[in-house]
């Protein structure tokens, strides 16, 4: 599970009071959020499909997942296994992108502030 936690930490992009996971499950955090709309928290607490939990999310293959959900684990393992199996190729690609960006920046004119 540590590897999945590192995966979330690397790809997490937001957290908040309420998120709907790509699978349709709703997650909300009543412990840290104080700005639910009137009646919203009560509706969430009454909804058997809504889950009280910390709400952090990340995007994977263009879909937003909530970390507290377990629907994304199989997909994450596919990505993790791909990254591990191709780490040298991925590093080579990233380094190539970095060099291409540097070359493009070097071609840009320098602008004087005067």
VOROTOR-826309 format. One record per atom (N, C-alpha, C): residue number from 0; residue in three letters; chain; atom name; x, y, z. Coordinates in steps of 0.02 Angstrom, whole numbers. Atoms other than C-alpha are relative to their C-alpha. Example, Ala and Ser with C-alpha at 12.3 -4.5 7.8 and 13.67 -1.06 7.14 Angstrom:
BEGIN
ATOM; 0; Ala; A; N; 45; -59; 0 $
ATOM; 0; Ala; A; CA; 615; -225; 390 $
ATOM; 0; Ala; A; C; 45; 60; 0 $
ATOM; 1; Ser; A; N; -42; -59; -3 $
ATOM; 1; Ser; A; CA; 684; -53; 357 $
ATOM; 1; Ser; A; C; -39; 55; 37 $
***
This chain:
BEGIN
ATOM; 0; Unk; A; N; 41; -60; 0 $
ATOM; 0; Unk; A; CA; 0; 0; 0 $
ATOM; 0; Unk; A; C; 43; 63; 0 $
ATOM; 1; Unk; A; N; -44; -58; 0 $
ATOM; 1; Unk; A; CA; 149; 116; 24 $
ATOM; 1; Unk; A; C; 11; 26; -71 $
ATOM; 2; Unk; A; N; -12; -21; 69 $
ATOM; 2; Unk; A; CA; 177; 117; -164 $
ATOM; 2; Unk; A; C; -61; 37; -27 $
ATOM; 3; Unk; A; N; 60; -37; 22 $
ATOM; 3; Unk; A; CA; -5; 170; -196 $
ATOM; 3; Unk; A; C; -1; 69; 33 $
ATOM; 4; Unk; A; N; -2; -65; -34 $
ATOM; 4; Unk; A; CA; 17; 309; -67 $
ATOM; 4; Unk; A; C; 49; 47; -36 $
ATOM; 5; Unk; A; N; -49; -41; 37 $
ATOM; 5; Unk; A; CA; 173; 370; -158 $
ATOM; 5; Unk; A; C; -28; 20; -68 $
ATOM; 6; Unk; A; N; 32; -15; 64 $
ATOM; 6; Unk; A; CA; 75; 361; -321 $
ATOM; 6; Unk; A; C; -49; 59; 8 $
ATOM; 7; Unk; A; N; 47; -55; -13 $
ATOM; 7; Unk; A; CA; -63; 472; -248 $
ATOM; 7; Unk; A; C; 39; 64; 14 $
ATOM; 8; Unk; A; N; -39; -59; -17 $
ATOM; 8; Unk; A; CA; 66; 592; -175 $
ATOM; 8; Unk; A; C; 31; 32; -62 $
ATOM; 9; Unk; A; N; -32; -25; 60 $
ATOM; 9; Unk; A; CA; 151; 607; -345 $
ATOM; 9; Unk; A; C; -51; 32; -48 $
ATOM; 10; Unk; A; N; 48; -22; 50 $
ATOM; 10; Unk; A; CA; -7; 633; -447 $
ATOM; 10; Unk; A; C; -58; 41; 28 $
ATOM; 11; Unk; A; N; 55; -38; -30 $
ATOM; 11; Unk; A; CA; -124; 720; -324 $
ATOM; 11; Unk; A; C; 0; 72; -25 $
ATOM; 12; Unk; A; N; 2; -69; 23 $
ATOM; 12; Unk; A; CA; -184; 886; -387 $
ATOM; 12; Unk; A; C; -50; 42; 39 $
ATOM; 13; Unk; A; N; 47; -42; -37 $
ATOM; 13; Unk; A; CA; -324; 939; -273 $
ATOM; 13; Unk; A; C; -28; -37; 60 $
ATOM; 14; Unk; A; N; 39; 28; -55 $
ATOM; 14; Unk; A; CA; -419; 912; -114 $
ATOM; 14; Unk; A; C; -56; 50; 12 $
ATOM; 15; Unk; A; N; 55; -46; -11 $
ATOM; 15; Unk; A; CA; -576; 990; -51 $
ATOM; 15; Unk; A; C; -52; -29; 47 $
ATOM; 16; Unk; A; N; 54; 21; -44 $
ATOM; 16; Unk; A; CA; -741; 967; 36 $
ATOM; 16; Unk; A; C; -41; -58; -29 $
ATOM; 17; Unk; A; N; 44; 50; 32 $
ATOM; 17; Unk; A; CA; -830; 859; -91 $
ATOM; 17; Unk; A; C; 27; -14; -70 $
ATOM; 18; Unk; A; N; -21; 20; 68 $
ATOM; 18; Unk; A; CA; -780; 762; -247 $
ATOM; 18; Unk; A; C; -41; -62; -20 $
ATOM; 19; Unk; A; N; 30; 59; 28 $
ATOM; 19; Unk; A; CA; -864; 636; -358 $
ATOM; 19; Unk; A; C; 54; -37; -38 $
ATOM; 20; Unk; A; N; -51; 41; 32 $
ATOM; 20; Unk; A; CA; -748; 496; -409 $
ATOM; 20; Unk; A; C; -24; -20; -70 $
ATOM; 21; Unk; A; N; 16; 21; 68 $
ATOM; 21; Unk; A; CA; -741; 436; -590 $
ATOM; 21; Unk; A; C; -51; -57; -1 $
ATOM; 22; Unk; A; N; 47; 56; -3 $
ATOM; 22; Unk; A; CA; -841; 283; -536 $
ATOM; 22; Unk; A; C; -69; 22; 22 $
ATOM; 23; Unk; A; N; 65; -25; -20 $
ATOM; 23; Unk; A; CA; -982; 394; -473 $
ATOM; 23; Unk; A; C; -11; 7; 75 $
ATOM; 24; Unk; A; N; 7; -6; -73 $
ATOM; 24; Unk; A; CA; -955; 378; -285 $
ATOM; 24; Unk; A; C; 16; 71; 22 $
ATOM; 25; Unk; A; N; -9; -67; -27 $
ATOM; 25; Unk; A; CA; -967; 541; -188 $
ATOM; 25; Unk; A; C; 37; -5; 67 $
ATOM; 26; Unk; A; N; -38; -3; -62 $
ATOM; 26; Unk; A; CA; -842; 582; -50 $
ATOM; 26; Unk; A; C; -3; 71; 26 $
ATOM; 27; Unk; A; N; 3; -67; -31 $
ATOM; 27; Unk; A; CA; -853; 727; 72 $
ATOM; 27; Unk; A; C; 37; -2; 66 $
ATOM; 28; Unk; A; N; -39; -4; -61 $
ATOM; 28; Unk; A; CA; -750; 787; 219 $
ATOM; 28; Unk; A; C; -32; 49; 49 $
ATOM; 29; Unk; A; N; 34; -44; -48 $
ATOM; 29; Unk; A; CA; -856; 854; 362 $
ATOM; 29; Unk; A; C; 47; 26; 55 $
ATOM; 30; Unk; A; N; -45; -19; -54 $
ATOM; 30; Unk; A; CA; -705; 869; 477 $
ATOM; 30; Unk; A; C; 40; 64; -15 $
ATOM; 31; Unk; A; N; -41; -59; 16 $
ATOM; 31; Unk; A; CA; -610; 1004; 383 $
ATOM; 31; Unk; A; C; -38; 53; -39 $
ATOM; 32; Unk; A; N; 38; -49; 41 $
ATOM; 32; Unk; A; CA; -746; 1090; 281 $
ATOM; 32; Unk; A; C; -54; 33; 42 $
ATOM; 33; Unk; A; N; 49; -38; -38 $
ATOM; 33; Unk; A; CA; -854; 1225; 354 $
ATOM; 33; Unk; A; C; -45; 40; -47 $
ATOM; 34; Unk; A; N; 39; -41; 46 $
ATOM; 34; Unk; A; CA; -930; 1298; 196 $
ATOM; 34; Unk; A; C; -45; -41; -46 $
ATOM; 35; Unk; A; N; 50; 35; 39 $
ATOM; 35; Unk; A; CA; -1058; 1172; 137 $
ATOM; 35; Unk; A; C; -60; 46; -8 $
ATOM; 36; Unk; A; N; 61; -38; 10 $
ATOM; 36; Unk; A; CA; -1213; 1249; 63 $
ATOM; 36; Unk; A; C; -52; -21; 52 $
ATOM; 37; Unk; A; N; 51; 17; -50 $
ATOM; 37; Unk; A; CA; -1366; 1253; 175 $
ATOM; 37; Unk; A; C; -34; -66; -18 $
ATOM; 38; Unk; A; N; 31; 65; 10 $
ATOM; 38; Unk; A; CA; -1430; 1076; 194 $
ATOM; 38; Unk; A; C; 43; -51; -36 $
ATOM; 39; Unk; A; N; -42; 46; 39 $
ATOM; 39; Unk; A; CA; -1289; 1001; 89 $
ATOM; 39; Unk; A; C; 31; -55; 44 $
ATOM; 40; Unk; A; N; -31; 50; -43 $
ATOM; 40; Unk; A; CA; -1200; 915; 233 $
ATOM; 40; Unk; A; C; -52; -51; 24 $
ATOM; 41; Unk; A; N; 53; 45; -23 $
ATOM; 41; Unk; A; CA; -1363; 843; 298 $
ATOM; 41; Unk; A; C; -21; -49; -55 $
ATOM; 42; Unk; A; N; 17; 43; 57 $
ATOM; 42; Unk; A; CA; -1405; 777; 124 $
ATOM; 42; Unk; A; C; 55; -53; -11 $
ATOM; 43; Unk; A; N; -55; 47; 8 $
ATOM; 43; Unk; A; CA; -1233; 698; 110 $
ATOM; 43; Unk; A; C; 0; -54; 54 $
ATOM; 44; Unk; A; N; 1; 48; -55 $
ATOM; 44; Unk; A; CA; -1246; 617; 281 $
ATOM; 44; Unk; A; C; -58; -49; -6 $
ATOM; 45; Unk; A; N; 58; 44; 10 $
ATOM; 45; Unk; A; CA; -1416; 545; 234 $
ATOM; 45; Unk; A; C; 6; -45; -61 $
ATOM; 46; Unk; A; N; -9; 37; 62 $
ATOM; 46; Unk; A; CA; -1354; 479; 66 $
ATOM; 46; Unk; A; C; 42; -62; 13 $
ATOM; 47; Unk; A; N; -40; 60; -13 $
ATOM; 47; Unk; A; CA; -1300; 296; 83 $
ATOM; 47; Unk; A; C; 57; -10; -50 $
ATOM; 48; Unk; A; N; -53; 6; 50 $
ATOM; 48; Unk; A; CA; -1192; 316; -73 $
ATOM; 48; Unk; A; C; 56; 50; 11 $
ATOM; 49; Unk; A; N; -51; -50; -14 $
ATOM; 49; Unk; A; CA; -1094; 463; -2 $
ATOM; 49; Unk; A; C; 43; -24; 59 $
ATOM; 50; Unk; A; N; -47; 25; -49 $
ATOM; 50; Unk; A; CA; -939; 425; 100 $
ATOM; 50; Unk; A; C; 38; 57; 33 $
ATOM; 51; Unk; A; N; -41; -51; -34 $
ATOM; 51; Unk; A; CA; -863; 538; 234 $
ATOM; 51; Unk; A; C; 72; -23; 0 $
ATOM; 52; Unk; A; N; -71; 18; 6 $
ATOM; 52; Unk; A; CA; -676; 539; 204 $
ATOM; 52; Unk; A; C; 40; 61; -19 $
ATOM; 53; Unk; A; N; -44; -52; 27 $
ATOM; 53; Unk; A; CA; -527; 649; 168 $
ATOM; 53; Unk; A; C; -9; 0; -75 $
ATOM; 54; Unk; A; N; 15; -5; 71 $
ATOM; 54; Unk; A; CA; -552; 712; -8 $
ATOM; 54; Unk; A; C; 61; 27; -37 $
ATOM; 55; Unk; A; N; -55; -19; 44 $
ATOM; 55; Unk; A; CA; -395; 712; -116 $
ATOM; 55; Unk; A; C; -13; -35; -65 $
ATOM; 56; Unk; A; N; 14; 31; 65 $
ATOM; 56; Unk; A; CA; -405; 679; -300 $
ATOM; 56; Unk; A; C; 59; 9; -47 $
ATOM; 57; Unk; A; N; -52; -2; 51 $
ATOM; 57; Unk; A; CA; -295; 650; -450 $
ATOM; 57; Unk; A; C; -31; -21; -66 $
ATOM; 58; Unk; A; N; 25; 17; 66 $
ATOM; 58; Unk; A; CA; -319; 631; -637 $
ATOM; 58; Unk; A; C; 44; -55; -29 $
ATOM; 59; Unk; A; N; -34; 56; 31 $
ATOM; 59; Unk; A; CA; -273; 470; -724 $
ATOM; 59; Unk; A; C; -38; -19; -62 $
ATOM; 60; Unk; A; N; 31; 14; 64 $
ATOM; 60; Unk; A; CA; -308; 438; -907 $
ATOM; 60; Unk; A; C; -60; 44; -13 $
ATOM; 61; Unk; A; N; 52; -50; 13 $
ATOM; 61; Unk; A; CA; -414; 595; -912 $
ATOM; 61; Unk; A; C; -61; -3; 45 $
ATOM; 62; Unk; A; N; 56; 6; -46 $
ATOM; 62; Unk; A; CA; -529; 545; -770 $
ATOM; 62; Unk; A; C; 23; 17; 70 $
ATOM; 63; Unk; A; N; -17; -19; -69 $
ATOM; 63; Unk; A; CA; -532; 615; -593 $
ATOM; 63; Unk; A; C; -22; -54; 48 $
ATOM; 64; Unk; A; N; 13; 51; -50 $
ATOM; 64; Unk; A; CA; -519; 487; -454 $
ATOM; 64; Unk; A; C; 10; 29; 69 $
ATOM; 65; Unk; A; N; -8; -19; -70 $
ATOM; 65; Unk; A; CA; -538; 511; -267 $
ATOM; 65; Unk; A; C; 44; -53; 33 $
ATOM; 66; Unk; A; N; -48; 46; -30 $
ATOM; 66; Unk; A; CA; -394; 435; -170 $
ATOM; 66; Unk; A; C; -32; -50; 48 $
ATOM; 67; Unk; A; N; 32; 44; -49 $
ATOM; 67; Unk; A; CA; -509; 362; -37 $
ATOM; 67; Unk; A; C; -41; -56; -32 $
ATOM; 68; Unk; A; N; 37; 52; 36 $
ATOM; 68; Unk; A; CA; -601; 260; -169 $
ATOM; 68; Unk; A; C; 49; -57; -18 $
ATOM; 69; Unk; A; N; -44; 54; 19 $
ATOM; 69; Unk; A; CA; -534; 90; -216 $
ATOM; 69; Unk; A; C; -8; -21; -73 $
ATOM; 70; Unk; A; N; 14; 18; 69 $
ATOM; 70; Unk; A; CA; -597; 87; -396 $
ATOM; 70; Unk; A; C; 61; 9; -46 $
ATOM; 71; Unk; A; N; -57; -18; 43 $
ATOM; 71; Unk; A; CA; -433; 155; -466 $
ATOM; 71; Unk; A; C; 62; -43; 11 $
ATOM; 72; Unk; A; N; -61; 37; -18 $
ATOM; 72; Unk; A; CA; -310; 32; -387 $
ATOM; 72; Unk; A; C; 26; -43; -57 $
ATOM; 73; Unk; A; N; -23; 44; 55 $
ATOM; 73; Unk; A; CA; -304; -91; -533 $
ATOM; 73; Unk; A; C; 33; 41; -55 $
ATOM; 74; Unk; A; N; -28; -44; 51 $
ATOM; 74; Unk; A; CA; -275; 50; -657 $
ATOM; 74; Unk; A; C; 67; 29; 23 $
ATOM; 75; Unk; A; N; -63; -27; -27 $
ATOM; 75; Unk; A; CA; -141; 126; -544 $
ATOM; 75; Unk; A; C; 56; -51; -3 $
ATOM; 76; Unk; A; N; -51; 52; 4 $
ATOM; 76; Unk; A; CA; -49; -40; -535 $
ATOM; 76; Unk; A; C; 24; -10; -71 $
ATOM; 77; Unk; A; N; -21; 4; 71 $
ATOM; 77; Unk; A; CA; -49; -48; -726 $
ATOM; 77; Unk; A; C; 50; 56; -16 $
ATOM; 78; Unk; A; N; -44; -57; 12 $
ATOM; 78; Unk; A; CA; 29; 126; -732 $
ATOM; 78; Unk; A; C; 66; -8; 36 $
ATOM; 79; Unk; A; N; -61; 9; -40 $
ATOM; 79; Unk; A; CA; 152; 89; -592 $
ATOM; 79; Unk; A; C; 45; -53; -32 $
ATOM; 80; Unk; A; N; -39; 53; 32 $
ATOM; 80; Unk; A; CA; 207; -73; -676 $
ATOM; 80; Unk; A; C; 30; 23; -66 $
ATOM; 81; Unk; A; N; -27; -27; 62 $
ATOM; 81; Unk; A; CA; 227; 18; -842 $
ATOM; 81; Unk; A; C; 60; 46; 15 $
ATOM; 82; Unk; A; N; -54; -46; -18 $
ATOM; 82; Unk; A; CA; 332; 155; -761 $
ATOM; 82; Unk; A; C; 62; -39; 22 $
ATOM; 83; Unk; A; N; -57; 39; -24 $
ATOM; 83; Unk; A; CA; 441; 28; -672 $
ATOM; 83; Unk; A; C; 33; -40; -56 $
ATOM; 84; Unk; A; N; -28; 40; 54 $
ATOM; 84; Unk; A; CA; 463; -79; -828 $
ATOM; 84; Unk; A; C; 36; 43; -52 $
ATOM; 85; Unk; A; N; -28; -44; 52 $
ATOM; 85; Unk; A; CA; 510; 72; -935 $
ATOM; 85; Unk; A; C; 33; 62; 30 $
ATOM; 86; Unk; A; N; -26; -59; -34 $
ATOM; 86; Unk; A; CA; 595; 188; -810 $
ATOM; 86; Unk; A; C; 57; 33; -37 $
ATOM; 87; Unk; A; N; -56; -29; 37 $
ATOM; 87; Unk; A; CA; 752; 211; -915 $
ATOM; 87; Unk; A; C; -25; 36; -62 $
ATOM; 88; Unk; A; N; 28; -31; 60 $
ATOM; 88; Unk; A; CA; 652; 248; -1072 $
ATOM; 88; Unk; A; C; -38; 64; 18 $
ATOM; 89; Unk; A; N; 37; -59; -22 $
ATOM; 89; Unk; A; CA; 541; 370; -976 $
ATOM; 89; Unk; A; C; 49; 55; 19 $
ATOM; 90; Unk; A; N; -51; -50; -18 $
ATOM; 90; Unk; A; CA; 694; 458; -904 $
ATOM; 90; Unk; A; C; 31; 29; -63 $
ATOM; 91; Unk; A; N; -29; -23; 64 $
ATOM; 91; Unk; A; CA; 769; 468; -1080 $
ATOM; 91; Unk; A; C; -48; 48; -34 $
ATOM; 92; Unk; A; N; 51; -43; 31 $
ATOM; 92; Unk; A; CA; 606; 542; -1146 $
ATOM; 92; Unk; A; C; -4; 67; 36 $
ATOM; 93; Unk; A; N; 5; -63; -38 $
ATOM; 93; Unk; A; CA; 594; 671; -1006 $
ATOM; 93; Unk; A; C; 62; 43; -11 $
ATOM; 94; Unk; A; N; -61; -37; 13 $
ATOM; 94; Unk; A; CA; 776; 720; -1029 $
ATOM; 94; Unk; A; C; 1; 30; -70 $
ATOM; 95; Unk; A; N; 5; -26; 68 $
ATOM; 95; Unk; A; CA; 747; 738; -1216 $
ATOM; 95; Unk; A; C; -47; 59; -5 $
ATOM; 96; Unk; A; N; 47; -56; -1 $
ATOM; 96; Unk; A; CA; 596; 849; -1184 $
ATOM; 96; Unk; A; C; 32; 62; 32 $
ATOM; 97; Unk; A; N; -35; -55; -34 $
ATOM; 97; Unk; A; CA; 701; 955; -1065 $
ATOM; 97; Unk; A; C; 49; 34; -48 $
ATOM; 98; Unk; A; N; -49; -28; 48 $
ATOM; 98; Unk; A; CA; 838; 976; -1196 $
ATOM; 98; Unk; A; C; -35; 37; -57 $
ATOM; 99; Unk; A; N; 38; -34; 53 $
ATOM; 99; Unk; A; CA; 710; 1020; -1330 $
ATOM; 99; Unk; A; C; -27; 67; 24 $
ATOM; 100; Unk; A; N; 26; -63; -28 $
ATOM; 100; Unk; A; CA; 634; 1153; -1216 $
ATOM; 100; Unk; A; C; 57; 50; 8 $
ATOM; 101; Unk; A; N; -58; -45; -6 $
ATOM; 101; Unk; A; CA; 808; 1224; -1181 $
ATOM; 101; Unk; A; C; 20; 27; -69 $
ATOM; 102; Unk; A; N; -19; -22; 67 $
ATOM; 102; Unk; A; CA; 847; 1230; -1367 $
ATOM; 102; Unk; A; C; -49; 52; -26 $
ATOM; 103; Unk; A; N; 50; -48; 22 $
ATOM; 103; Unk; A; CA; 683; 1319; -1402 $
ATOM; 103; Unk; A; C; 9; 66; 37 $
ATOM; 104; Unk; A; N; -10; -61; -40 $
ATOM; 104; Unk; A; CA; 717; 1444; -1261 $
ATOM; 104; Unk; A; C; 62; 37; -25 $
ATOM; 105; Unk; A; N; -62; -32; 25 $
ATOM; 105; Unk; A; CA; 893; 1477; -1330 $
ATOM; 105; Unk; A; C; -12; 37; -65 $
ATOM; 106; Unk; A; N; 15; -33; 64 $
ATOM; 106; Unk; A; CA; 817; 1527; -1498 $
ATOM; 106; Unk; A; C; -41; 63; 9 $
ATOM; 107; Unk; A; N; 41; -59; -12 $
ATOM; 107; Unk; A; CA; 707; 1659; -1418 $
ATOM; 107; Unk; A; C; 45; 61; 11 $
ATOM; 108; Unk; A; N; -40; -60; -9 $
ATOM; 108; Unk; A; CA; 770; 1838; -1423 $
ATOM; 108; Unk; A; C; -1; 23; 73 $
ATOM; 109; Unk; A; N; -3; -29; -66 $
ATOM; 109; Unk; A; CA; 826; 1922; -1263 $
ATOM; 109; Unk; A; C; -32; 69; -3 $
ATOM; 110; Unk; A; N; 35; -64; -3 $
ATOM; 110; Unk; A; CA; 716; 2068; -1215 $
ATOM; 110; Unk; A; C; 31; 42; 54 $
ATOM; 111; Unk; A; N; -27; -46; -49 $
ATOM; 111; Unk; A; CA; 794; 2217; -1129 $
ATOM; 111; Unk; A; C; -56; 36; 36 $
ATOM; 112; Unk; A; N; 52; -31; -40 $
ATOM; 112; Unk; A; CA; 695; 2298; -990 $
ATOM; 112; Unk; A; C; 2; 76; -5 $
ATOM; 113; Unk; A; N; -6; -73; 2 $
ATOM; 113; Unk; A; CA; 745; 2477; -1035 $
ATOM; 113; Unk; A; C; -55; 34; -38 $
***
